[in-house]
Amino acid sequence: MSSLTHFDAQGQAHMVDVADKPATRRVAVATGRIEMLASTLALIESGTAKKGDVLGIARIAGIQAAKKTSDLIPLCHPLALTRVAVAFVLANTDGGGVPQVACTATVETIGPTGVEMEALTAVQVALLTIYDMCKAVDRGMTINGVRVVEKHGGKSGSYVAE
């Protein structure tokens, strides 16, 4: 792995210069999950949460967050995103597992730098929105496992998590 790119020769933080990098198609996929009580998952699944369509609102929040990543992460470049997709999978306890909502964000652009931060931000904000909308009935929800699972494009090529 190469050295950290967000520091100059004097050790000062700086925004990486991407002016000479070629514009290529960049794709990143991030995932994460929010674990909750079975009754909270049932409320989300039924669409009867007091604040409305939990997953619909969370999807829009994730998309909006991807578009605003450079406003939140100081050294991220503002990017013209060509696609942001946020999807959810609900897993109940029928198999004995922990009730949860899994989130996957796929972000794409054509540009000189990648979209991993945008995908991670989309997942985090979508999951935080689920927490916000359901906290009145379940304050013990936990957000876990947020990570990049796939990335394509650029000089470093592709990465697919095991």
C-alpha positions as CSV (number, residue, x, y, z in Angstrom):
1,M,0.0,0.0,0.0
2,S,1.3,3.5,-0.8
3,S,1.8,6.4,1.6
4,L,-1.0,8.6,2.7
5,T,-1.8,11.1,-0.1
6,H,-3.6,13.8,1.9
7,F,-0.3,15.1,3.5
8,D,2.3,17.2,1.7
9,A,6.1,16.9,2.2
10,Q,5.9,19.0,5.4
11,G,3.2,16.8,6.9
12,Q,0.4,19.4,6.4
13,A,-3.0,18.2,5.3
14,H,-4.0,19.2,1.8
15,M,-6.4,18.3,-1.0
16,V,-4.8,15.9,-3.5
17,D,-4.2,17.5,-6.9
18,V,-6.1,15.4,-9.4
19,A,-5.7,17.8,-12.4
20,D,-3.4,15.5,-14.3
21,K,-5.3,12.3,-13.7
22,P,-7.4,11.0,-16.6
23,A,-11.2,11.0,-16.3
24,T,-12.3,7.4,-16.1
25,R,-15.5,5.6,-15.1
26,R,-15.4,5.2,-11.3
27,V,-17.7,2.9,-9.4
28,A,-17.9,2.2,-5.6
29,V,-20.2,-0.1,-3.6
30,A,-20.5,0.2,0.1
31,T,-22.6,-1.7,2.6
32,G,-23.6,-1.6,6.2
33,R,-26.5,-2.6,8.5
34,I,-28.6,-1.4,11.4
35,E,-29.6,-4.0,14.0
36,M,-32.8,-3.6,15.9
37,L,-35.6,-5.2,17.8
38,A,-37.9,-7.6,15.9
39,S,-40.8,-5.3,16.6
40,T,-38.9,-2.3,15.1
41,L,-38.2,-4.3,11.9
42,A,-41.9,-5.3,11.7
43,L,-42.9,-1.7,12.0
44,I,-40.5,-0.8,9.1
45,E,-41.7,-3.7,7.1
46,S,-45.4,-2.9,7.5
47,G,-44.9,0.8,6.6
48,T,-46.8,1.9,9.6
49,A,-44.0,3.9,11.4
50,K,-45.3,7.1,12.9
51,K,-42.9,9.2,10.8
52,G,-43.9,7.6,7.5
53,D,-42.1,5.5,4.9
54,V,-38.8,4.7,6.7
55,L,-37.0,3.1,3.8
56,G,-38.2,5.6,1.3
57,I,-37.0,8.5,3.3
58,A,-33.7,6.7,4.1
59,R,-33.1,6.1,0.4
60,I,-33.5,9.8,-0.4
61,A,-31.3,10.7,2.5
62,G,-28.5,8.4,1.3
63,I,-28.7,9.8,-2.2
64,Q,-28.6,13.3,-0.9
65,A,-25.7,12.5,1.3
66,A,-23.6,11.1,-1.5
67,K,-24.1,14.3,-3.4
68,K,-23.0,16.4,-0.4
69,T,-20.0,14.3,0.6
70,S,-17.4,17.0,-0.2
71,D,-19.3,19.4,2.2
72,L,-18.9,16.9,5.0
73,I,-15.5,15.4,4.5
74,P,-13.0,18.2,4.3
75,L,-10.5,16.9,1.8
76,C,-13.0,15.2,-0.6
77,H,-13.3,16.7,-4.1
78,P,-16.7,17.8,-5.2
79,L,-17.8,15.4,-7.9
80,A,-20.4,15.3,-10.6
81,L,-22.0,12.0,-9.8
82,T,-23.6,10.1,-12.7
83,R,-25.5,7.5,-10.5
84,V,-26.4,7.0,-6.9
85,A,-28.5,3.9,-6.0
86,V,-29.4,3.0,-2.4
87,A,-31.0,-0.4,-1.7
88,F,-32.2,-2.1,1.4
89,V,-32.7,-5.8,2.5
90,L,-34.7,-6.6,5.6
91,A,-33.6,-9.7,7.5
92,N,-35.9,-11.0,10.2
93,T,-35.3,-13.5,13.0
94,D,-37.0,-16.5,11.3
95,G,-33.5,-18.0,10.9
96,G,-32.5,-17.1,14.5
97,G,-30.4,-14.1,13.4
98,V,-30.5,-10.5,14.6
99,P,-33.3,-8.4,13.1
100,Q,-31.7,-5.9,10.8
101,V,-31.8,-3.7,7.7
102,A,-28.9,-4.0,5.4
103,C,-28.0,-1.1,3.1
104,T,-26.0,-1.1,-0.1
105,A,-25.0,2.1,-1.9
106,T,-23.6,2.1,-5.5
107,V,-22.1,5.4,-6.7
108,E,-20.7,6.2,-10.1
109,T,-19.0,9.1,-11.9
110,I,-16.7,9.8,-14.8
111,G,-13.8,11.7,-13.4
112,P,-10.2,11.8,-12.1
113,T,-10.9,10.5,-8.6
114,G,-12.9,7.7,-7.0
115,V,-16.3,7.6,-5.3
116,E,-15.6,5.4,-2.3
117,M,-16.3,8.2,0.2
118,E,-19.6,9.0,-1.5
119,A,-20.7,5.4,-1.2
120,L,-19.7,5.2,2.4
121,T,-21.4,8.5,3.2
122,A,-24.6,7.3,1.5
123,V,-24.7,4.1,3.6
124,Q,-24.0,5.9,6.9
125,V,-26.6,8.6,6.4
126,A,-29.3,6.2,5.1
127,L,-28.7,4.0,8.3
128,L,-28.7,7.1,10.5
129,T,-32.0,8.1,9.0
130,I,-33.5,4.8,9.9
131,Y,-32.3,5.3,13.4
132,D,-33.8,8.8,13.5
133,M,-37.1,7.6,12.3
134,C,-37.3,4.6,14.6
135,K,-35.6,5.9,17.8
136,A,-38.9,6.6,19.5
137,V,-39.6,2.8,19.7
138,D,-36.0,1.4,19.8
139,R,-33.1,3.4,21.2
140,G,-30.8,0.3,21.2
141,M,-30.4,0.1,17.5
142,T,-26.7,-0.3,16.4
143,I,-25.1,0.5,13.1
144,N,-22.4,-2.0,12.1
145,G,-20.2,-3.3,9.3
146,V,-20.0,-0.2,7.1
147,R,-17.3,-0.7,4.5
148,V,-16.4,-0.5,0.9
149,V,-17.0,-3.9,-0.8
150,E,-16.2,-3.0,-4.3
151,K,-14.4,-0.3,-6.3
152,H,-13.5,0.0,-10.0
153,G,-11.7,2.5,-12.1
154,G,-8.6,4.7,-11.8
155,K,-4.9,3.9,-11.5
156,S,-5.3,1.4,-8.7
157,G,-7.8,-0.7,-10.7
158,S,-10.5,-2.8,-9.1
159,Y,-11.0,-3.9,-5.5
160,V,-13.5,-6.5,-4.4
161,A,-13.7,-7.4,-0.7
162,E,-13.5,-11.1,0.3
